[in-house]
Amino acid sequence: MIELTPRLDETLEEALYMQLYHYIRGEIVAGRIPTNNRLPSIRRLSAHLGVSRTPVALAYDQLLAEGYIISKPRSGFYTADVETFSISPPTTYLKDQSNVPPSIPRSYHSSQEDLALYDFGYGSVDLDSFPLTKWRKLMNRCLLPENSRLLLYGDLQGDPELREEIATYLHQIRGVRCSSEQIIIGAGTYHSLDLLFQLLKRDVSCMAVEKSVNNGVKALLEQFRFDLHPLHLESDGIRIEEVYNSKAQAVYVTPSHQFPFGMTLSVNKRIKLLNWAKEHNAYIIENDYDGEFRYNGRPIPSLQSLDNDERVVYVGTFSKVLTPSFRISYLVLPHTLLEQFRLGRHSYDQLASPIFQKTLQLFMQSGDFERHMRKMRSLYHKKHDILLQAIRHVFQDINIDIIGTGSGLHILLRVRNGMNETQLVQTAKQKGVIVYPTSIYTLKQELTATPTVLLGFGGLSEMDIRTGIELLNKAWSAE
Ligand SMILES: Cc1ncc(COP(=O)(O)O)c(C=O)c1O
């Protein structure tokens, strides 16, 4: 098991260890943590949750005493075989399922002509760390004659075994509660959102959207002609009053690491947003595109994991945690939308290659994915810290704020040196460094008050990060 991601709240009267105990017990009883599954060690879980070891140890003790888990010498804690309720939606949605029928990309790094020495592209990942040999071995297995069916079209919703792996993974890493039936595999986030917007179109005409939004998403929203209600961004995410003051029937958010500005939606606001969605029978679209990477503080569980009313659609991708080239993303649909999907209210065809899907499933099943993810978390954490140190150390004479830190694969620099955003980007380029503008992401194009540029760090080596920052300092200090 990779991790467990409950919501822990120190302001509650209930002690942290009891909150953790209740969460794990609930997940075991509901069958979302299968029997004989090894739980994270006390040391690892306490590090992941940002708490001391004591509450974790106490919670495990309690679960041991009550027989929910067992301890195997020199191996760890495992879930015991307890009688479980069948996996059901975590909600009041009890509708009879018997009548449910069976079952614009943009560039994230510089173009070929533009190849710069130091490209802080925010879509890049660390290629040297990709486990090519393992991947090749598994892919070769998929290409054996006995697997020739993988050369044909796959299941419309995506490979069923891969969906099982994803459901388990999302539960562990982001607290998402779903069955594999609710998952639809897509060929990248825009492909998944395109499908989602088709399913929503009947119920949603007005959508509240973070004021700045990824440009591929922006293009899709415009294409679907939603009446867009922009939401201002504060240090803890969107302004909830603006959602209440809108006529929106859905909200689009990037709560883990707002794109592009990098703030995290606070737990308070998450709960208010979920209340709004419940009161208005509205949907929340949660794009958790780089939610796997959080470098300090406690992991904030996804909105989906806090949702008891099936209002959240969870959208995710393997582009950051693995590599963008496989083009594999997924939607976790509430049952109402799943019904729309099954009824064929879309022109969707499943585009993610069955061979890549199967390879990914084998990769996840083998435990290699878990190992890769752990390695990348620590590598990106290191790069993130090196980037911040370099900026703080090098930019002594320029007034700069660093924002959007602590998670994801990019940060932002607010620069006050008299240059506008275009000049910042261009002078950097003259020194062989590519940084990215942010004003292009606002729903109604406008310049941000203080010029702000975006720097991804996933694809650069530690040395290149340092050199790139030194060159930026030279570019932006020049008279
Ligand atoms: C907000 C957002 N969502 C999703 C993605 C990834 O999309 P895809 O799954 O198409 O690679 C990105 C890429 O940077 C992004 O910025």
The ligand as a MOL file (V3000), in Angstrom:
LIG
                    3D

  0  0  0     0  0            999 V3000
M  V30 BEGIN CTAB
M  V30 COUNTS 16 16 0 0 0
M  V30 BEGIN ATOM
M  V30 1 C -4.3120 22.1740 -15.2770 0
M  V30 2 C -3.7270 21.0330 -16.0410 0
M  V30 3 N -4.4400 19.9090 -16.1650 0
M  V30 4 C -3.9290 18.8440 -16.7990 0
M  V30 5 C -2.6740 18.8470 -17.3450 0
M  V30 6 C -2.1360 17.6110 -17.9980 0
M  V30 7 O -2.9120 17.2770 -19.0440 0
M  V30 8 P -2.7030 15.9110 -19.8360 0
M  V30 9 O -3.3700 14.8630 -19.0470 0
M  V30 10 O -3.4320 16.1850 -21.1150 0
M  V30 11 O -1.2610 15.6890 -20.0410 0
M  V30 12 C -1.9130 19.9870 -17.2650 0
M  V30 13 C -0.5650 20.0030 -17.8370 0
M  V30 14 O 0.2930 20.7800 -17.5010 0
M  V30 15 C -2.4520 21.1060 -16.5890 0
M  V30 16 O -1.7540 22.2220 -16.4840 0
M  V30 END ATOM
M  V30 BEGIN BOND
M  V30 1 1 1 2
M  V30 2 1 2 3
M  V30 3 2 2 15
M  V30 4 2 3 4
M  V30 5 1 4 5
M  V30 6 1 5 6
M  V30 7 2 5 12
M  V30 8 1 6 7
M  V30 9 1 7 8
M  V30 10 2 8 9
M  V30 11 1 8 10
M  V30 12 1 8 11
M  V30 13 1 12 13
M  V30 14 1 12 15
M  V30 15 2 13 14
M  V30 16 1 15 16
M  V30 END BOND
M  V30 END CTAB
M  END
